[in-house]
């Protein structure tokens, strides 16, 4: 994953923090889809770590936001 991915994740966190749950969900869902289709070009432990972080954020959005 690259700096662009991290910036998108930070945007999702920021939207969640501001109470913009639909936007946070849209960004996080797109990131999740990107992680699901990550090729073998990426370090598997890095992809697994990002999956954990993004899924945690999605869970918070679902439970507390939507």
PyMOL Python script that loads the backbone (N, CA, C, O; Angstrom):
from pymol import cmd

cmd.read_pdbstr("""\
ATOM      1  N   UNK A   1       0.838  -1.149   0.000  1.00  0.00           N
ATOM      2  CA  UNK A   1       0.000   0.000   0.000  1.00  0.00           C
ATOM      3  C   UNK A   1       0.901   1.236   0.000  1.00  0.00           C
ATOM      4  O   UNK A   1       2.015   1.203   0.524  1.00  0.00           O
ATOM      5  N   UNK A   2       0.424   2.283  -0.572  1.00  0.00           N
ATOM      6  CA  UNK A   2       1.268   3.457  -0.753  1.00  0.00           C
ATOM      7  C   UNK A   2       0.751   4.643   0.053  1.00  0.00           C
ATOM      8  O   UNK A   2      -0.213   4.528   0.810  1.00  0.00           O
ATOM      9  N   UNK A   3       1.404   5.768  -0.122  1.00  0.00           N
ATOM     10  CA  UNK A   3       1.025   6.985   0.607  1.00  0.00           C
ATOM     11  C   UNK A   3      -0.381   7.437   0.224  1.00  0.00           C
ATOM     12  O   UNK A   3      -1.102   7.993   1.052  1.00  0.00           O
ATOM     13  N   UNK A   4      -0.772   7.201  -1.025  1.00  0.00           N
ATOM     14  CA  UNK A   4      -2.112   7.568  -1.474  1.00  0.00           C
ATOM     15  C   UNK A   4      -3.171   6.789  -0.687  1.00  0.00           C
ATOM     16  O   UNK A   4      -4.194   7.347  -0.290  1.00  0.00           O
ATOM     17  N   UNK A   5      -2.918   5.504  -0.469  1.00  0.00           N
ATOM     18  CA  UNK A   5      -3.834   4.678   0.316  1.00  0.00           C
ATOM     19  C   UNK A   5      -3.952   5.228   1.733  1.00  0.00           C
ATOM     20  O   UNK A   5      -5.050   5.344   2.276  1.00  0.00           O
ATOM     21  N   UNK A   6      -2.821   5.562   2.317  1.00  0.00           N
ATOM     22  CA  UNK A   6      -2.815   6.097   3.680  1.00  0.00           C
ATOM     23  C   UNK A   6      -3.564   7.432   3.753  1.00  0.00           C
ATOM     24  O   UNK A   6      -4.277   7.689   4.723  1.00  0.00           O
ATOM     25  N   UNK A   7      -3.406   8.268   2.746  1.00  0.00           N
ATOM     26  CA  UNK A   7      -4.123   9.549   2.724  1.00  0.00           C
ATOM     27  C   UNK A   7      -5.634   9.336   2.646  1.00  0.00           C
ATOM     28  O   UNK A   7      -6.404  10.053   3.285  1.00  0.00           O
ATOM     29  N   UNK A   8      -6.047   8.348   1.863  1.00  0.00           N
ATOM     30  CA  UNK A   8      -7.474   8.045   1.780  1.00  0.00           C
ATOM     31  C   UNK A   8      -7.986   7.516   3.123  1.00  0.00           C
ATOM     32  O   UNK A   8      -9.090   7.854   3.550  1.00  0.00           O
ATOM     33  N   UNK A   9      -7.185   6.696   3.775  1.00  0.00           N
ATOM     34  CA  UNK A   9      -7.589   6.197   5.086  1.00  0.00           C
ATOM     35  C   UNK A   9      -7.733   7.353   6.073  1.00  0.00           C
ATOM     36  O   UNK A   9      -8.695   7.405   6.840  1.00  0.00           O
ATOM     37  N   UNK A  10      -6.789   8.265   6.051  1.00  0.00           N
ATOM     38  CA  UNK A  10      -6.862   9.421   6.947  1.00  0.00           C
ATOM     39  C   UNK A  10      -8.087  10.281   6.644  1.00  0.00           C
ATOM     40  O   UNK A  10      -8.693  10.847   7.554  1.00  0.00           O
ATOM     41  N   UNK A  11      -8.447  10.376   5.379  1.00  0.00           N
ATOM     42  CA  UNK A  11      -9.658  11.119   5.000  1.00  0.00           C
ATOM     43  C   UNK A  11     -10.900  10.429   5.561  1.00  0.00           C
ATOM     44  O   UNK A  11     -11.833  11.097   6.004  1.00  0.00           O
ATOM     45  N   UNK A  12     -10.915   9.103   5.543  1.00  0.00           N
ATOM     46  CA  UNK A  12     -12.038   8.353   6.107  1.00  0.00           C
ATOM     47  C   UNK A  12     -12.123   8.565   7.610  1.00  0.00           C
ATOM     48  O   UNK A  12     -13.211   8.763   8.151  1.00  0.00           O
ATOM     49  N   UNK A  13     -10.986   8.524   8.284  1.00  0.00           N
ATOM     50  CA  UNK A  13     -10.964   8.777   9.731  1.00  0.00           C
ATOM     51  C   UNK A  13     -11.443  10.189  10.055  1.00  0.00           C
ATOM     52  O   UNK A  13     -12.197  10.397  11.005  1.00  0.00           O
ATOM     53  N   UNK A  14     -11.004  11.138   9.269  1.00  0.00           N
ATOM     54  CA  UNK A  14     -11.387  12.535   9.474  1.00  0.00           C
ATOM     55  C   UNK A  14     -12.900  12.692   9.290  1.00  0.00           C
ATOM     56  O   UNK A  14     -13.558  13.358  10.089  1.00  0.00           O
ATOM     57  N   UNK A  15     -13.438  12.089   8.253  1.00  0.00           N
ATOM     58  CA  UNK A  15     -14.878  12.164   8.004  1.00  0.00           C
ATOM     59  C   UNK A  15     -15.645  11.516   9.159  1.00  0.00           C
ATOM     60  O   UNK A  15     -16.667  12.043   9.598  1.00  0.00           O
ATOM     61  N   UNK A  16     -15.166  10.404   9.638  1.00  0.00           N
ATOM     62  CA  UNK A  16     -15.810   9.742  10.778  1.00  0.00           C
ATOM     63  C   UNK A  16     -15.787  10.653  12.003  1.00  0.00           C
ATOM     64  O   UNK A  16     -16.794  10.800  12.696  1.00  0.00           O
ATOM     65  N   UNK A  17     -14.649  11.253  12.261  1.00  0.00           N
ATOM     66  CA  UNK A  17     -14.512  12.149  13.406  1.00  0.00           C
ATOM     67  C   UNK A  17     -15.410  13.368  13.325  1.00  0.00           C
ATOM     68  O   UNK A  17     -15.834  13.904  14.349  1.00  0.00           O
ATOM     69  N   UNK A  18     -15.699  13.807  12.110  1.00  0.00           N
ATOM     70  CA  UNK A  18     -16.561  14.971  11.900  1.00  0.00           C
ATOM     71  C   UNK A  18     -18.045  14.602  11.839  1.00  0.00           C
ATOM     72  O   UNK A  18     -18.908  15.466  11.680  1.00  0.00           O
ATOM     73  N   UNK A  19     -18.320  13.312  11.968  1.00  0.00           N
ATOM     74  CA  UNK A  19     -19.710  12.867  11.925  1.00  0.00           C
ATOM     75  C   UNK A  19     -20.264  12.713  10.527  1.00  0.00           C
ATOM     76  O   UNK A  19     -21.477  12.591  10.354  1.00  0.00           O
ATOM     77  N   UNK A  20     -19.408  12.715   9.533  1.00  0.00           N
ATOM     78  CA  UNK A  20     -19.817  12.531   8.136  1.00  0.00           C
ATOM     79  C   UNK A  20     -19.735  11.041   7.808  1.00  0.00           C
ATOM     80  O   UNK A  20     -18.862  10.590   7.066  1.00  0.00           O
ATOM     81  N   UNK A  21     -20.679  10.294   8.391  1.00  0.00           N
ATOM     82  CA  UNK A  21     -20.595   8.834   8.372  1.00  0.00           C
ATOM     83  C   UNK A  21     -20.767   8.227   6.987  1.00  0.00           C
ATOM     84  O   UNK A  21     -20.108   7.240   6.660  1.00  0.00           O
ATOM     85  N   UNK A  22     -21.635   8.796   6.175  1.00  0.00           N
ATOM     86  CA  UNK A  22     -21.832   8.259   4.827  1.00  0.00           C
ATOM     87  C   UNK A  22     -20.549   8.404   4.008  1.00  0.00           C
ATOM     88  O   UNK A  22     -20.163   7.487   3.282  1.00  0.00           O
ATOM     89  N   UNK A  23     -19.896   9.552   4.127  1.00  0.00           N
ATOM     90  CA  UNK A  23     -18.633   9.758   3.404  1.00  0.00           C
ATOM     91  C   UNK A  23     -17.553   8.820   3.943  1.00  0.00           C
ATOM     92  O   UNK A  23     -16.813   8.207   3.173  1.00  0.00           O
ATOM     93  N   UNK A  24     -17.468   8.715   5.258  1.00  0.00           N
ATOM     94  CA  UNK A  24     -16.478   7.825   5.866  1.00  0.00           C
ATOM     95  C   UNK A  24     -16.700   6.389   5.412  1.00  0.00           C
ATOM     96  O   UNK A  24     -15.747   5.661   5.135  1.00  0.00           O
ATOM     97  N   UNK A  25     -17.963   5.990   5.338  1.00  0.00           N
ATOM     98  CA  UNK A  25     -18.280   4.629   4.905  1.00  0.00           C
ATOM     99  C   UNK A  25     -17.901   4.420   3.444  1.00  0.00           C
ATOM    100  O   UNK A  25     -17.348   3.379   3.088  1.00  0.00           O
ATOM    101  N   UNK A  26     -18.192   5.387   2.610  1.00  0.00           N
ATOM    102  CA  UNK A  26     -17.872   5.260   1.182  1.00  0.00           C
ATOM    103  C   UNK A  26     -16.367   5.130   0.965  1.00  0.00           C
ATOM    104  O   UNK A  26     -15.918   4.285   0.191  1.00  0.00           O
ATOM    105  N   UNK A  27     -15.597   5.960   1.644  1.00  0.00           N
ATOM    106  CA  UNK A  27     -14.137   5.917   1.487  1.00  0.00           C
ATOM    107  C   UNK A  27     -13.597   4.597   2.023  1.00  0.00           C
ATOM    108  O   UNK A  27     -12.783   3.943   1.371  1.00  0.00           O
ATOM    109  N   UNK A  28     -14.052   4.209   3.211  1.00  0.00           N
ATOM    110  CA  UNK A  28     -13.566   2.974   3.837  1.00  0.00           C
ATOM    111  C   UNK A  28     -13.938   1.749   3.017  1.00  0.00           C
ATOM    112  O   UNK A  28     -13.138   0.823   2.884  1.00  0.00           O
ATOM    113  N   UNK A  29     -15.137   1.740   2.471  1.00  0.00           N
ATOM    114  CA  UNK A  29     -15.565   0.606   1.640  1.00  0.00           C
ATOM    115  C   UNK A  29     -14.702   0.486   0.392  1.00  0.00           C
ATOM    116  O   UNK A  29     -14.344  -0.616  -0.023  1.00  0.00           O
ATOM    117  N   UNK A  30     -14.371   1.627  -0.200  1.00  0.00           N
ATOM    118  CA  UNK A  30     -13.495   1.606  -1.378  1.00  0.00           C
ATOM    119  C   UNK A  30     -12.109   1.084  -1.010  1.00  0.00           C
ATOM    120  O   UNK A  30     -11.498   0.328  -1.766  1.00  0.00           O
ATOM    121  N   UNK A  31     -11.623   1.492   0.153  1.00  0.00           N
ATOM    122  CA  UNK A  31     -10.328   0.991   0.610  1.00  0.00           C
ATOM    123  C   UNK A  31     -10.388  -0.512   0.851  1.00  0.00           C
ATOM    124  O   UNK A  31      -9.463  -1.240   0.492  1.00  0.00           O
ATOM    125  N   UNK A  32     -11.473  -0.974   1.457  1.00  0.00           N
ATOM    126  CA  UNK A  32     -11.641  -2.404   1.722  1.00  0.00           C
ATOM    127  C   UNK A  32     -11.629  -3.197   0.409  1.00  0.00           C
ATOM    128  O   UNK A  32     -10.981  -4.239   0.308  1.00  0.00           O
ATOM    129  N   UNK A  33     -12.355  -2.686  -0.591  1.00  0.00           N
ATOM    130  CA  UNK A  33     -12.381  -3.350  -1.893  1.00  0.00           C
ATOM    131  C   UNK A  33     -10.991  -3.392  -2.510  1.00  0.00           C
ATOM    132  O   UNK A  33     -10.604  -4.382  -3.131  1.00  0.00           O
ATOM    133  N   UNK A  34     -10.254  -2.319  -2.334  1.00  0.00           N
ATOM    134  CA  UNK A  34      -8.888  -2.260  -2.861  1.00  0.00           C
ATOM    135  C   UNK A  34      -8.012  -3.303  -2.159  1.00  0.00           C
ATOM    136  O   UNK A  34      -7.183  -3.950  -2.798  1.00  0.00           O
ATOM    137  N   UNK A  35      -8.193  -3.459  -0.873  1.00  0.00           N
ATOM    138  CA  UNK A  35      -7.419  -4.454  -0.124  1.00  0.00           C
ATOM    139  C   UNK A  35      -7.795  -5.877  -0.522  1.00  0.00           C
ATOM    140  O   UNK A  35      -6.936  -6.756  -0.590  1.00  0.00           O
ATOM    141  N   UNK A  36      -9.069  -6.098  -0.782  1.00  0.00           N
ATOM    142  CA  UNK A  36      -9.523  -7.427  -1.167  1.00  0.00           C
ATOM    143  C   UNK A  36      -8.938  -7.859  -2.506  1.00  0.00           C
ATOM    144  O   UNK A  36      -8.723  -9.047  -2.744  1.00  0.00           O
ATOM    145  N   UNK A  37      -8.687  -6.901  -3.367  1.00  0.00           N
ATOM    146  CA  UNK A  37      -8.152  -7.228  -4.681  1.00  0.00           C
ATOM    147  C   UNK A  37      -6.648  -6.966  -4.776  1.00  0.00           C
ATOM    148  O   UNK A  37      -6.085  -6.944  -5.870  1.00  0.00           O
ATOM    149  N   UNK A  38      -6.000  -6.766  -3.620  1.00  0.00           N
ATOM    150  CA  UNK A  38      -4.555  -6.504  -3.621  1.00  0.00           C
ATOM    151  C   UNK A  38      -3.825  -7.704  -4.209  1.00  0.00           C
ATOM    152  O   UNK A  38      -4.078  -8.852  -3.844  1.00  0.00           O
ATOM    153  N   UNK A  39      -2.939  -7.416  -5.103  1.00  0.00           N
ATOM    154  CA  UNK A  39      -2.190  -8.482  -5.762  1.00  0.00           C
ATOM    155  C   UNK A  39      -1.020  -8.926  -4.891  1.00  0.00           C
ATOM    156  O   UNK A  39      -0.779  -8.386  -3.812  1.00  0.00           O
ATOM    157  N   UNK A  40      -0.321  -9.898  -5.382  1.00  0.00           N
ATOM    158  CA  UNK A  40       0.844 -10.414  -4.664  1.00  0.00           C
ATOM    159  C   UNK A  40       2.024  -9.454  -4.713  1.00  0.00           C
ATOM    160  O   UNK A  40       3.092  -9.748  -4.175  1.00  0.00           O
ATOM    161  N   UNK A  41       1.832  -8.298  -5.361  1.00  0.00           N
ATOM    162  CA  UNK A  41       2.896  -7.305  -5.437  1.00  0.00           C
ATOM    163  C   UNK A  41       3.143  -6.650  -4.084  1.00  0.00           C
ATOM    164  O   UNK A  41       4.195  -6.050  -3.863  1.00  0.00           O
ATOM    165  N   UNK A  42       2.167  -6.767  -3.171  1.00  0.00           N
ATOM    166  CA  UNK A  42       2.274  -6.128  -1.865  1.00  0.00           C
ATOM    167  C   UNK A  42       2.650  -7.151  -0.807  1.00  0.00           C
ATOM    168  O   UNK A  42       2.321  -8.332  -0.921  1.00  0.00           O
ATOM    169  N   UNK A  43       3.331  -6.690   0.207  1.00  0.00           N
ATOM    170  CA  UNK A  43       3.711  -7.528   1.338  1.00  0.00           C
ATOM    171  C   UNK A  43       2.439  -8.048   2.019  1.00  0.00           C
ATOM    172  O   UNK A  43       1.608  -7.246   2.446  1.00  0.00           O
ATOM    173  N   UNK A  44       2.269  -9.365   2.129  1.00  0.00           N
ATOM    174  CA  UNK A  44       1.043  -9.917   2.720  1.00  0.00           C
ATOM    175  C   UNK A  44       0.782  -9.435   4.146  1.00  0.00           C
ATOM    176  O   UNK A  44      -0.373  -9.239   4.522  1.00  0.00           O
ATOM    177  N   UNK A  45       1.822  -9.244   4.939  1.00  0.00           N
ATOM    178  CA  UNK A  45       1.605  -8.780   6.309  1.00  0.00           C
ATOM    179  C   UNK A  45       1.139  -7.328   6.318  1.00  0.00           C
ATOM    180  O   UNK A  45       0.372  -6.935   7.197  1.00  0.00           O
ATOM    181  N   UNK A  46       1.580  -6.539   5.370  1.00  0.00           N
ATOM    182  CA  UNK A  46       1.122  -5.161   5.253  1.00  0.00           C
ATOM    183  C   UNK A  46      -0.351  -5.112   4.866  1.00  0.00           C
ATOM    184  O   UNK A  46      -1.121  -4.337   5.435  1.00  0.00           O
ATOM    185  N   UNK A  47      -0.738  -5.929   3.912  1.00  0.00           N
ATOM    186  CA  UNK A  47      -2.136  -5.994   3.484  1.00  0.00           C
ATOM    187  C   UNK A  47      -3.010  -6.465   4.642  1.00  0.00           C
ATOM    188  O   UNK A  47      -4.084  -5.911   4.874  1.00  0.00           O
ATOM    189  N   UNK A  48      -2.557  -7.480   5.366  1.00  0.00           N
ATOM    190  CA  UNK A  48      -3.314  -7.990   6.504  1.00  0.00           C
ATOM    191  C   UNK A  48      -3.479  -6.917   7.579  1.00  0.00           C
ATOM    192  O   UNK A  48      -4.557  -6.775   8.156  1.00  0.00           O
ATOM    193  N   UNK A  49      -2.420  -6.170   7.845  1.00  0.00           N
ATOM    194  CA  UNK A  49      -2.499  -5.088   8.820  1.00  0.00           C
ATOM    195  C   UNK A  49      -3.489  -4.019   8.415  1.00  0.00           C
ATOM    196  O   UNK A  49      -4.281  -3.558   9.238  1.00  0.00           O
ATOM    197  N   UNK A  50      -3.452  -3.620   7.149  1.00  0.00           N
ATOM    198  CA  UNK A  50      -4.398  -2.609   6.670  1.00  0.00           C
ATOM    199  C   UNK A  50      -5.827  -3.140   6.691  1.00  0.00           C
ATOM    200  O   UNK A  50      -6.764  -2.393   6.971  1.00  0.00           O
ATOM    201  N   UNK A  51      -5.996  -4.436   6.392  1.00  0.00           N
ATOM    202  CA  UNK A  51      -7.346  -5.010   6.466  1.00  0.00           C
ATOM    203  C   UNK A  51      -7.898  -4.905   7.881  1.00  0.00           C
ATOM    204  O   UNK A  51      -9.073  -4.591   8.068  1.00  0.00           O
ATOM    205  N   UNK A  52      -7.065  -5.163   8.866  1.00  0.00           N
ATOM    206  CA  UNK A  52      -7.503  -5.069  10.260  1.00  0.00           C
ATOM    207  C   UNK A  52      -7.912  -3.645  10.603  1.00  0.00           C
ATOM    208  O   UNK A  52      -8.956  -3.426  11.217  1.00  0.00           O
ATOM    209  N   UNK A  53      -7.097  -2.682  10.209  1.00  0.00           N
ATOM    210  CA  UNK A  53      -7.363  -1.272  10.543  1.00  0.00           C
ATOM    211  C   UNK A  53      -8.623  -0.780   9.826  1.00  0.00           C
ATOM    212  O   UNK A  53      -9.470  -0.132  10.441  1.00  0.00           O
ATOM    213  N   UNK A  54      -8.751  -1.076   8.557  1.00  0.00           N
ATOM    214  CA  UNK A  54      -9.910  -0.619   7.789  1.00  0.00           C
ATOM    215  C   UNK A  54     -11.189  -1.302   8.283  1.00  0.00           C
ATOM    216  O   UNK A  54     -12.235  -0.660   8.376  1.00  0.00           O
ATOM    217  N   UNK A  55     -11.113  -2.595   8.601  1.00  0.00           N
ATOM    218  CA  UNK A  55     -12.312  -3.278   9.082  1.00  0.00           C
ATOM    219  C   UNK A  55     -12.738  -2.735  10.441  1.00  0.00           C
ATOM    220  O   UNK A  55     -13.933  -2.658  10.728  1.00  0.00           O
ATOM    221  N   UNK A  56     -11.784  -2.360  11.273  1.00  0.00           N
ATOM    222  CA  UNK A  56     -12.113  -1.753  12.564  1.00  0.00           C
ATOM    223  C   UNK A  56     -12.831  -0.421  12.363  1.00  0.00           C
ATOM    224  O   UNK A  56     -13.827  -0.143  13.032  1.00  0.00           O
ATOM    225  N   UNK A  57     -12.334   0.393  11.454  1.00  0.00           N
ATOM    226  CA  UNK A  57     -12.985   1.666  11.164  1.00  0.00           C
ATOM    227  C   UNK A  57     -14.387   1.440  10.605  1.00  0.00           C
ATOM    228  O   UNK A  57     -15.330   2.129  10.993  1.00  0.00           O
ATOM    229  N   UNK A  58     -14.526   0.479   9.698  1.00  0.00           N
ATOM    230  CA  UNK A  58     -15.854   0.182   9.155  1.00  0.00           C
ATOM    231  C   UNK A  58     -16.810  -0.271  10.249  1.00  0.00           C
ATOM    232  O   UNK A  58     -17.989   0.083  10.229  1.00  0.00           O
ATOM    233  N   UNK A  59     -16.315  -1.045  11.196  1.00  0.00           N
ATOM    234  CA  UNK A  59     -17.150  -1.482  12.306  1.00  0.00           C
ATOM    235  C   UNK A  59     -17.614  -0.312  13.151  1.00  0.00           C
ATOM    236  O   UNK A  59     -18.776  -0.254  13.552  1.00  0.00           O
ATOM    237  N   UNK A  60     -16.720   0.613  13.421  1.00  0.00           N
ATOM    238  CA  UNK A  60     -17.096   1.796  14.191  1.00  0.00           C
ATOM    239  C   UNK A  60     -18.129   2.637  13.436  1.00  0.00           C
ATOM    240  O   UNK A  60     -19.078   3.151  14.028  1.00  0.00           O
ATOM    241  N   UNK A  61     -17.936   2.766  12.152  1.00  0.00           N
ATOM    242  CA  UNK A  61     -18.886   3.541  11.349  1.00  0.00           C
ATOM    243  C   UNK A  61     -20.261   2.875  11.415  1.00  0.00           C
ATOM    244  O   UNK A  61     -21.267   3.558  11.601  1.00  0.00           O
ATOM    245  N   UNK A  62     -20.314   1.564  11.269  1.00  0.00           N
ATOM    246  CA  UNK A  62     -21.589   0.853  11.295  1.00  0.00           C
ATOM    247  C   UNK A  62     -22.253   0.936  12.672  1.00  0.00           C
ATOM    248  O   UNK A  62     -23.458   1.174  12.766  1.00  0.00           O
ATOM    249  N   UNK A  63     -21.484   0.745  13.724  1.00  0.00           N
ATOM    250  CA  UNK A  63     -22.062   0.696  15.069  1.00  0.00           C
ATOM    251  C   UNK A  63     -22.410   2.068  15.633  1.00  0.00           C
ATOM    252  O   UNK A  63     -23.435   2.227  16.296  1.00  0.00           O
ATOM    253  N   UNK A  64     -21.563   3.053  15.373  1.00  0.00           N
ATOM    254  CA  UNK A  64     -21.742   4.352  16.013  1.00  0.00           C
ATOM    255  C   UNK A  64     -22.261   5.422  15.064  1.00  0.00           C
ATOM    256  O   UNK A  64     -22.795   6.439  15.507  1.00  0.00           O
ATOM    257  N   UNK A  65     -22.110   5.204  13.789  1.00  0.00           N
ATOM    258  CA  UNK A  65     -22.472   6.255  12.842  1.00  0.00           C
ATOM    259  C   UNK A  65     -23.750   5.972  12.088  1.00  0.00           C
ATOM    260  O   UNK A  65     -24.655   6.804  12.037  1.00  0.00           O
ATOM    261  N   UNK A  66     -23.816   4.799  11.508  1.00  0.00           N
ATOM    262  CA  UNK A  66     -24.971   4.486  10.675  1.00  0.00           C
ATOM    263  C   UNK A  66     -25.961   3.668  11.467  1.00  0.00           C
ATOM    264  O   UNK A  66     -27.013   3.297  10.946  1.00  0.00           O
TER     265      UNK A  66
END
""", "prot")
cmd.dss("prot")
cmd.show_as("cartoon", "prot")
cmd.util.cbc("prot")
cmd.orient("prot")
